[in-house]
Amino acid sequence: MIKKILKTAFALMLGMIIISSASTAALAADSNDISISMGDKLLTITNTQIAQDGRAYAPYDELFKAMGATASYDKDSHTVTATVGDTTVTFIVGEYDMTVNSASVYTDVTPFEDSASGMIYVPVRYAAQALGYVVAWDSATGCITLQSVDDLIEASGATYSVMDKYLAYQKAFSAKSHAVSGTFGLNLALPSDQSTTPLAVTGSLSGYTSNNNAEMSINLKANAIDFVNGFADSEPLDAQTAVILAMLSDLDMNIIVNSDTGMIYLQSPALSTISQGLISADTWLSLDMNQLYSEMPMNSLMQNASSATSFKDMLSVILKSTLMSDTGDSTTFELETINSILSDQAMVKDGDYYVSTYKIDEDGINMTMKLTFEFHGGTFRSVAVDMSGDFDGQGTMSMTAYSNAAGSGSMRMKVDIPTAMTMDMKATFKYSQTFHAPVSQPAAGSTVIPMESLLEGLTM
């Protein structure tokens, strides 16, 4: 059920976290033949096999040729290379890492050379998913069905005229530079037998955005020391912890987000104290989002999505970016969920408003999400989200969010789980057009250290 809730969040934000799993490798194929079809067409691939690890494999040359790719095998490096369109995939015999357009992807199985025939086998699922196919397995018939993401979307029958209008507004908006300002707050209270003082956080932000890039300055204030001292079993704070918590009473930080390169930069005087002097107060930390999303580098995903001319094209890019983590029917489920919220068929028109309502009522979890778009004469005016949920009588949550074409917006989220916590979080923001574009990286001459290097230094 939690998986379904996460899928709902994915549909709303048009993104998901990619997780790879681990298992064991195949060494040789047995004689358990399978068939592979593309839609209703049975592919002519001989020697398809279920290997010793229970996974489906096929000779690399036949499989890739059937999918319209050109493929080759280099005996010296034991490397299979396949290319179709602008996608290039490589496998190395005996290794768990494959590459998709130079991005490394961990697989839980390995290609292998069959000891009897000398044929080079690649895992069908990973090979097909890398080329943009959804893979389905029918154990009763021993048939693998391949369907392209674009064909899957087309077969769903969904249309997206409302989302096309909203996408057009978003593209025009993000193409311009904007100054942004906002406030946020959080109040978190634990049961009285655990803590007597709620955590209170307030903050503000200001900066600039353009083309999904951002340059932000943030100030945060929190009563962290009072909150920690309010724990029923709290002990006196050591000096280092007290210093770090005291910084949260008035914390400043600067953030740069560069979607073109997939890099995030963070600078705060507090980092020098937290690192116990390993870095100076003006040092910037860098985080490469491409490494976190190895199946499709974040900069490629952002660029491909931003270049989409329709919501259907954008949906195709997003679903293809999640294919490598699909070990069952999750891509199909994601599309069904998205269509249940964002397709024209899910919308009910009421004057200038288009409203969709998505509900989950299963295993004691009851959630409802209402999404409302406002257009006047085809021009975007506002969008609002209203979500509420009950968790088997153990707690409730609610969230509202609103944004309009004037650049103003707000968000509020409440969680009430009496045995664990109550939380109230809210934020407001305002965008105004400007000629000042955000910087793309720290100024020349700045000290920039990869975040992983700092973490390694702290653990030594």
Secondary structure in CASP SS format (residue, H / E / C, confidence):
PFRMAT SS
TARGET T0000
AUTHOR 0000-0000-0000
METHOD secondary structure of the structure
MODEL  1
M C 1.00
I H 1.00
K H 1.00
K H 1.00
I H 1.00
L H 1.00
K H 1.00
T H 1.00
A H 1.00
F H 1.00
A H 1.00
L H 1.00
M H 1.00
L C 1.00
G C 1.00
M C 1.00
I C 1.00
I C 1.00
I C 1.00
S C 1.00
S C 1.00
A C 1.00
S C 1.00
T C 1.00
A C 1.00
A C 1.00
L C 1.00
A C 1.00
A E 1.00
D C 1.00
S C 1.00
N C 1.00
D C 1.00
I C 1.00
S E 1.00
I E 1.00
S E 1.00
M E 1.00
G C 1.00
D C 1.00
K E 1.00
L E 1.00
L C 1.00
T C 1.00
I C 1.00
T C 1.00
N C 1.00
T C 1.00
Q E 1.00
I E 1.00
A E 1.00
Q C 1.00
D C 1.00
G C 1.00
R C 1.00
A E 1.00
Y E 1.00
A E 1.00
P E 1.00
Y H 1.00
D H 1.00
E H 1.00
L H 1.00
F H 1.00
K H 1.00
A H 1.00
M C 1.00
G C 1.00
A C 1.00
T E 1.00
A E 1.00
S E 1.00
Y E 1.00
D E 1.00
K C 1.00
D C 1.00
S C 1.00
H C 1.00
T E 1.00
V E 1.00
T E 1.00
A E 1.00
T E 1.00
V E 1.00
G C 1.00
D C 1.00
T E 1.00
T E 1.00
V E 1.00
T E 1.00
F E 1.00
I E 1.00
V C 1.00
G C 1.00
E C 1.00
Y C 1.00
D E 1.00
M E 1.00
T E 1.00
V E 1.00
N C 1.00
S C 1.00
A E 1.00
S E 1.00
V E 1.00
Y E 1.00
T C 1.00
D C 1.00
V C 1.00
T C 1.00
P C 1.00
F E 1.00
E E 1.00
D C 1.00
S C 1.00
A C 1.00
S C 1.00
G C 1.00
M C 1.00
I E 1.00
Y E 1.00
V E 1.00
P E 1.00
V H 1.00
R H 1.00
Y H 1.00
A H 1.00
A H 1.00
Q H 1.00
A H 1.00
L C 1.00
G C 1.00
Y E 1.00
V E 1.00
V E 1.00
A E 1.00
W E 1.00
D E 1.00
S C 1.00
A C 1.00
T C 1.00
G C 1.00
C E 1.00
I E 1.00
T E 1.00
L E 1.00
Q E 1.00
S E 1.00
V H 1.00
D H 1.00
D H 1.00
L H 1.00
I H 1.00
E H 1.00
A H 1.00
S H 1.00
G C 1.00
A C 1.00
T C 1.00
Y C 1.00
S H 1.00
V H 1.00
M H 1.00
D H 1.00
K H 1.00
Y H 1.00
L H 1.00
A H 1.00
Y H 1.00
Q H 1.00
K H 1.00
A H 1.00
F H 1.00
S H 1.00
A C 1.00
K C 1.00
S C 1.00
H E 1.00
A E 1.00
V E 1.00
S E 1.00
G E 1.00
T E 1.00
F E 1.00
G E 1.00
L E 1.00
N E 1.00
L E 1.00
A E 1.00
L C 1.00
P C 1.00
S C 1.00
D C 1.00
Q C 1.00
S E 1.00
T C 1.00
T C 1.00
P C 1.00
L E 1.00
A E 1.00
V E 1.00
T E 1.00
G E 1.00
S E 1.00
L E 1.00
S E 1.00
G E 1.00
Y E 1.00
T E 1.00
S E 1.00
N C 1.00
N C 1.00
N E 1.00
A E 1.00
E E 1.00
M E 1.00
S E 1.00
I E 1.00
N E 1.00
L E 1.00
K E 1.00
A E 1.00
N C 1.00
A H 1.00
I H 1.00
D H 1.00
F H 1.00
V H 1.00
N H 1.00
G C 1.00
F E 1.00
A C 1.00
D C 1.00
S C 1.00
E C 1.00
P C 1.00
L C 1.00
D C 1.00
A H 1.00
Q H 1.00
T H 1.00
A H 1.00
V H 1.00
I H 1.00
L H 1.00
A H 1.00
M H 1.00
L C 1.00
S C 1.00
D C 1.00
L E 1.00
D E 1.00
M E 1.00
N E 1.00
I E 1.00
I E 1.00
V E 1.00
N E 1.00
S C 1.00
D C 1.00
T C 1.00
G C 1.00
M E 1.00
I E 1.00
Y E 1.00
L E 1.00
Q E 1.00
S C 1.00
P H 1.00
A H 1.00
L H 1.00
S H 1.00
T H 1.00
I H 1.00
S C 1.00
Q C 1.00
G C 1.00
L C 1.00
I C 1.00
S C 1.00
A C 1.00
D C 1.00
T C 1.00
W E 1.00
L E 1.00
S E 1.00
L E 1.00
D E 1.00
M H 1.00
N H 1.00
Q H 1.00
L H 1.00
Y C 1.00
S C 1.00
E C 1.00
M C 1.00
P C 1.00
M H 1.00
N H 1.00
S H 1.00
L H 1.00
M H 1.00
Q H 1.00
N H 1.00
A H 1.00
S H 1.00
S C 1.00
A C 1.00
T C 1.00
S C 1.00
F H 1.00
K H 1.00
D H 1.00
M H 1.00
L H 1.00
S H 1.00
V H 1.00
I H 1.00
L H 1.00
K H 1.00
S H 1.00
T H 1.00
L H 1.00
M H 1.00
S H 1.00
D C 1.00
T C 1.00
G C 1.00
D C 1.00
S H 1.00
T H 1.00
T H 1.00
F H 1.00
E H 1.00
L H 1.00
E H 1.00
T H 1.00
I H 1.00
N H 1.00
S H 1.00
I H 1.00
L H 1.00
S C 1.00
D H 1.00
Q H 1.00
A H 1.00
M C 1.00
V E 1.00
K E 1.00
D E 1.00
G C 1.00
D C 1.00
Y E 1.00
Y E 1.00
V E 1.00
S E 1.00
T E 1.00
Y E 1.00
K E 1.00
I E 1.00
D E 1.00
E E 1.00
D C 1.00
G C 1.00
I E 1.00
N E 1.00
M E 1.00
T E 1.00
M E 1.00
K E 1.00
L E 1.00
T E 1.00
F E 1.00
E E 1.00
F E 1.00
H E 1.00
G C 1.00
G C 1.00
T E 1.00
F E 1.00
R E 1.00
S E 1.00
V E 1.00
A E 1.00
V E 1.00
D E 1.00
M E 1.00
S E 1.00
G E 1.00
D E 1.00
F E 1.00
D C 1.00
G C 1.00
Q C 1.00
G C 1.00
T E 1.00
M E 1.00
S E 1.00
M E 1.00
T E 1.00
A E 1.00
Y E 1.00
S E 1.00
N E 1.00
A C 1.00
A C 1.00
G C 1.00
S E 1.00
G E 1.00
S E 1.00
M E 1.00
R E 1.00
M E 1.00
K E 1.00
V E 1.00
D E 1.00
I E 1.00
P C 1.00
T C 1.00
A C 1.00
M E 1.00
T E 1.00
M E 1.00
D E 1.00
M E 1.00
K E 1.00
A E 1.00
T E 1.00
F E 1.00
K E 1.00
Y E 1.00
S E 1.00
Q E 1.00
T C 1.00
F C 1.00
H C 1.00
A C 1.00
P C 1.00
V C 1.00
S C 1.00
Q C 1.00
P C 1.00
A C 1.00
A C 1.00
G C 1.00
S C 1.00
T C 1.00
V E 1.00
I E 1.00
P E 1.00
M H 1.00
E H 1.00
S H 1.00
L H 1.00
L H 1.00
E H 1.00
G H 1.00
L H 1.00
T H 1.00
M C 1.00
END
